[in-house]
Structures are given as structure tokens and as C-alpha cells.
């Protein structure tokens, strides 16, 4: 979970973003925004998710990187080995993935 102002944000087991305001329970469900960056041969390489309204430079993103061997997906790894919403989309290429 992360805190943005008075809001607490978390993700449930179904990857649904939950938001609470001013200490209320995490009951309101909202869909988060998603950005996808593609390789030169048009395959998804980075996928980022963040709360609605997040900017690319805010540390409110979770990012995963997809790597390929030939025509097959070899791995899907999280930035800094974490699915927490504490990264920024603009810096996606600078993270270690594991």
C-alpha cells in the first residue's frame, strides 16, 4: 500500500486497485491506468500501471519488463523485484528487474 495525500492505495489479489480516503476502509474499486512500451519489432517490453491521474515522473507506478528468446516470452520481471506502486514510468529503463 502507498499513501498519496489523504488517500491510501492498495491492490487486491485480482490486481484491482483499491483506494481509501482519510482512513476509511479499502472498499472503493477503481481501474488503474496502463502504459506499454514496445520493442523495435513491436512486442511489449515494459508495462506500467498507476492510479488514475498519475504523471510519468511520480513514484506511483509498478512496472514489469518482458524479455524474449526468439519468438517466445522468456521472462516477465518486476522493477526492483517488487510489484509495489513506488516506481516512475519515466525511469523504467533504469531499474533492475528480477
C-alpha positions as CSV (number, residue, x, y, z in Angstrom):
1,X,0.0,0.0,0.0
2,X,1.1,3.6,-0.6
3,X,-0.2,6.9,0.7
4,X,-0.8,9.8,-1.7
5,X,-2.0,12.8,0.3
6,X,-5.0,11.6,2.3
7,X,-5.5,8.5,0.2
8,X,-4.2,5.0,0.8
9,X,-3.9,2.9,-2.3
10,X,-3.5,-0.9,-2.4
11,X,-4.1,-3.7,-4.9
12,X,-6.2,-6.8,-4.1
13,X,-5.4,-10.4,-5.3
14,X,-7.2,-9.7,-8.6
15,X,-5.0,-6.7,-9.4
16,X,-7.9,-4.3,-8.7
17,X,-6.8,-1.0,-7.3
18,X,-8.4,-0.2,-4.0
19,X,-8.5,3.4,-2.7
20,X,-9.4,4.7,0.8
21,X,-9.8,8.3,1.7
22,X,-9.0,9.8,5.1
23,X,-8.5,6.4,6.8
24,X,-11.7,4.7,5.5
25,X,-11.6,1.0,4.6
26,X,-10.2,0.0,1.2
27,X,-13.5,-0.6,-0.4
28,X,-13.7,1.6,-3.4
29,X,-12.5,-0.2,-6.6
30,X,-11.0,1.8,-9.5
31,X,-9.2,0.7,-12.6
32,X,-5.6,1.9,-12.9
33,X,-4.0,3.4,-16.0
34,X,-1.6,1.3,-18.0
35,X,1.2,2.3,-20.3
36,X,3.0,-0.1,-22.6
37,X,6.4,0.5,-24.3
38,X,7.2,-1.6,-27.3
39,X,10.5,-3.1,-28.7
40,X,11.7,-2.2,-32.2
41,X,9.9,-5.3,-33.6
42,X,6.6,-4.2,-32.0
43,X,6.5,-6.5,-29.0
44,X,5.5,-5.3,-25.5
45,X,8.7,-4.7,-23.4
46,X,7.6,-2.6,-20.5
47,X,4.2,-2.5,-18.9
48,X,3.4,0.1,-16.2
49,X,0.3,0.6,-14.1
50,X,-0.6,3.5,-11.9
51,X,-3.5,5.2,-10.2
52,X,-5.6,7.5,-12.5
53,X,-4.1,10.9,-12.8
54,X,-0.5,9.8,-12.1
55,X,2.2,11.5,-14.1
56,X,5.1,9.6,-15.7
57,X,7.5,11.1,-13.2
58,X,5.6,10.3,-10.0
59,X,6.7,7.4,-7.9
60,X,3.3,5.8,-8.0
61,X,3.9,3.1,-10.7
62,X,4.5,-0.6,-10.8
63,X,6.5,-1.7,-13.8
64,X,7.3,-5.1,-15.3
65,X,9.6,-5.9,-18.2
66,X,9.1,-8.7,-20.7
67,X,12.1,-10.3,-22.3
68,X,12.1,-12.7,-25.3
69,X,14.1,-15.5,-26.7
70,X,13.3,-15.9,-30.4
71,X,9.5,-15.8,-30.7
72,X,8.9,-16.8,-27.1
73,X,8.5,-14.9,-23.9
74,X,11.5,-15.7,-21.7
75,X,10.6,-13.8,-18.6
76,X,8.3,-11.2,-17.0
77,X,10.0,-9.5,-14.2
78,X,9.1,-6.6,-11.8
79,X,11.2,-3.4,-11.5
80,X,13.3,-3.6,-8.4
81,X,11.9,-7.1,-7.9
82,X,8.7,-5.6,-6.5
83,X,5.1,-5.1,-7.6
84,X,4.7,-2.1,-5.3
85,X,3.4,1.2,-6.7
86,X,6.7,3.1,-5.9
87,X,8.4,3.5,-9.3
88,X,8.1,6.1,-12.0
89,X,7.4,5.3,-15.7
90,X,9.9,7.8,-17.0
91,X,12.7,5.9,-15.2
92,X,11.6,2.4,-16.3
93,X,14.8,1.6,-18.3
94,X,17.0,2.4,-15.2
95,X,15.6,-0.2,-12.8
96,X,17.0,-3.6,-12.2
97,X,14.4,-6.3,-12.9
98,X,14.0,-9.5,-11.0
